């Protein structure tokens, strides 16, 4: 267990490289930042001993396997998940965890995939697995202006198929677009209607307590670099063992089987979570997951939550107060304006004195020049973007991106003035000075001004 101090003291020590290099980091939904001691712990471990492929049987292999096993237990402890009920599958990221479920889920022509309109594309992509096996995909729409989903809309979707609702329901605990936190009570409600539930916890886990002894989703997807910054390239599928046993993988590989025959053309899968871990695990980095979890535990996830919630409230209030000299607002916020049931992910567009949207590419250019790291676009969440920008659903079916067309052509066809929004997101290493610096940047750069848009690169995605 680490001996830690307040978030302010940690900023000066563990995250001191931000101020030392004059970084203003506002992309925590993209990735958290690592503490210096996490990196030292990695270096100390790999320089003090030898570790080998855990698929072998020798001393270095045993050393690696022991650390991987310990990391699995650490994940379960962090999520308060009973190891008799839950298994941990290590994946490259939350996307990899979601893919494992999609490719192996037993969709049929009689089953359904139910998604919320607010989902990352990694979850939206599940519909291709469902479609290939004849299953229907349905979306639960978002309500404006807060981009939430009403209980009535969810209930209608859950009961739309009458008595036979077997299938999969997938939603994010927290939106990576708007910061909306969707009710975790939906899990039990969907299960009561016959659905298994996939919870995307990638944006939620970094600053919120996730207790799987209480909410008990069938599948939970997490990217650990979003929680504590290092290691990158490691996520987890945390699955109820009963649900994991119902999955049927469409292939096998090294590490996933007990035995296979080339001549006989048969194989037998491993009978535990390793059946879902293709090839050799990143055995030098997985132990750093336990280091990161110990780091967060030493600070306290509730302390992290209170810290980022306070900063988000300050940023929301500051953005709402921004005005041009003529009284026109400088920013439009998407999602909740308060801090209730929302995270520290804030999406917005900036406006010039005439009330025209400032191209998000110009904001990216100008913020980069000020040493600010933020995100622009639709953040791989088209459903939330379509709702935020109030795009007529009928237009979405009639305007497509052709082989020869560009993203800009597509946006013109939809009648959109820009290609997305600006996303500012806060985390453990953030402080009030970061918030103040962003508000100062917006005021200095755009108040009573219309920025130039010449020379902007064509959009490659939205």
URMO-V955894 format. One record per backbone hydrogen bond with DSSP energy under -1.0 kcal/mol. CO is the residue of the C=O (numbers start at 0). NH is the residue of the N-H. E is the energy in kcal/mol with one decimal. If there is no record, write none. Layout:
<<CO NH E> <CO NH E>>
This chain:
<<5 9 -2.5> <6 10 -2.0> <7 11 -1.3> <8 12 -1.3> <9 14 -2.2> <12 15 -1.2> <13 35 -1.1> <14 17 -1.9> <15 19 -2.4> <16 20 -1.3> <17 22 -3.2> <23 372 -2.7> <25 424 -2.0> <26 30 -1.9> <34 38 -1.3> <35 39 -2.2> <36 40 -2.2> <37 41 -1.8> <38 42 -2.3> <39 43 -2.9> <40 44 -2.0> <41 45 -2.3> <42 46 -1.5> <52 55 -1.9> <57 61 -2.7> <58 62 -1.9> <59 51 -1.6> <59 63 -1.9> <60 64 -2.7> <61 65 -2.3> <62 66 -1.5> <63 67 -2.4> <64 68 -2.6> <65 69 -2.0> <66 70 -2.0> <67 71 -2.1> <68 72 -2.0> <69 73 -2.0> <70 74 -2.2> <71 75 -2.0> <72 76 -2.4> <73 77 -2.5> <74 78 -1.8> <75 80 -2.9> <76 79 -1.2> <78 211 -3.0> <81 84 -1.8> <81 85 -2.9> <84 240 -3.3> <86 238 -2.1> <88 236 -2.6> <90 234 -3.5> <92 96 -1.6> <93 97 -2.5> <94 98 -2.5> <95 99 -1.8> <96 100 -1.4> <97 101 -2.6> <98 102 -2.8> <99 103 -1.1> <100 104 -1.5> <103 247 -2.7> <104 106 -2.3> <107 110 -1.2> <110 135 -1.3> <111 167 -2.3> <112 137 -2.5> <113 169 -2.4> <114 139 -2.2> <116 118 -1.1> <119 122 -1.7> <119 123 -2.1> <120 124 -2.3> <122 125 -1.9> <123 126 -1.9> <124 127 -1.6> <125 129 -2.2> <126 130 -2.8> <127 131 -1.9> <129 134 -2.5> <130 133 -1.6> <135 112 -2.9> <137 114 -3.0> <139 116 -2.6> <142 146 -1.4> <144 334 -1.2> <147 142 -3.5> <149 153 -2.1> <150 154 -2.7> <151 155 -2.4> <152 156 -1.9> <153 157 -2.6> <154 158 -1.6> <158 161 -1.8> <160 163 -1.1> <165 111 -1.4> <166 195 -2.6> <167 113 -3.1> <168 197 -2.7> <169 115 -1.1> <170 199 -2.4> <178 342 -3.1> <179 174 -3.0> <182 185 -1.5> <183 186 -1.5> <184 188 -1.7> <185 189 -2.9> <186 190 -2.3> <187 191 -2.1> <189 194 -2.2> <190 193 -1.7> <195 168 -2.8> <196 218 -2.2> <197 170 -1.7> <198 220 -2.4> <199 172 -2.4> <200 204 -2.6> <203 206 -1.4> <210 213 -1.5> <210 214 -2.0> <217 239 -2.4> <218 198 -3.2> <219 237 -2.8> <220 200 -2.2> <221 235 -2.4> <223 226 -1.2> <223 227 -2.2> <224 31 -1.7> <224 228 -1.3> <233 223 -1.7> <234 90 -2.2> <235 221 -2.0> <236 88 -2.6> <237 219 -1.5> <238 86 -2.7> <239 243 -2.7> <240 244 -2.0> <242 245 -1.1> <243 246 -1.2> <252 255 -1.8> <253 278 -2.9> <255 269 -2.7> <258 267 -2.7> <265 260 -3.2> <267 257 -3.2> <267 258 -1.2> <271 274 -2.0> <272 275 -2.1> <273 276 -1.4> <280 282 -2.2> <281 284 -1.3> <281 285 -2.5> <284 287 -1.8> <285 288 -1.9> <286 290 -1.4> <287 291 -2.5> <288 292 -2.6> <289 293 -2.4> <290 294 -1.9> <291 295 -2.4> <292 296 -2.6> <293 297 -2.2> <294 298 -1.3> <295 299 -3.0> <299 303 -2.1> <300 304 -2.5> <301 305 -2.5> <302 306 -2.2> <303 307 -2.5> <304 308 -2.4> <305 309 -2.0> <306 310 -1.7> <307 311 -2.5> <308 312 -2.2> <309 313 -1.9> <310 314 -2.4> <311 315 -2.8> <312 316 -2.4> <313 317 -2.2> <314 318 -2.6> <315 319 -2.2> <316 320 -1.2> <321 329 -1.6> <323 326 -2.2> <327 323 -3.0> <329 350 -2.3> <331 348 -1.9> <340 180 -2.4> <343 425 -2.0> <345 423 -3.0> <346 333 -2.5> <347 421 -3.3> <348 331 -2.5> <349 357 -3.1> <351 354 -2.2> <355 351 -2.6> <358 362 -1.6> <359 363 -2.1> <360 364 -2.3> <361 365 -2.8> <362 366 -2.8> <363 367 -2.0> <364 368 -1.6> <366 371 -2.7> <367 370 -1.8> <370 23 -2.1> <372 25 -2.7> <374 422 -3.7> <376 420 -3.2> <377 380 -1.5> <379 120 -2.4> <380 384 -1.9> <381 385 -2.9> <382 386 -1.8> <383 387 -2.8> <384 388 -2.5> <385 390 -2.5> <386 389 -1.1> <391 394 -1.7> <394 398 -1.5> <405 409 -1.9> <406 410 -2.2> <407 411 -2.2> <408 412 -2.3> <409 413 -1.4> <410 415 -2.4> <411 414 -1.1> <420 376 -2.2> <421 347 -2.4> <422 374 -2.0> <423 345 -2.8> <424 27 -1.3> <426 429 -1.8> <430 434 -1.4> <431 435 -2.8> <432 436 -2.3> <433 437 -2.1> <434 438 -2.3> <435 439 -2.4> <436 440 -2.3> <437 441 -2.5> <438 442 -2.2> <439 443 -3.0> <440 444 -2.4> <441 445 -2.3> <442 446 -1.5> <445 448 -2.1> <452 455 -1.1>>
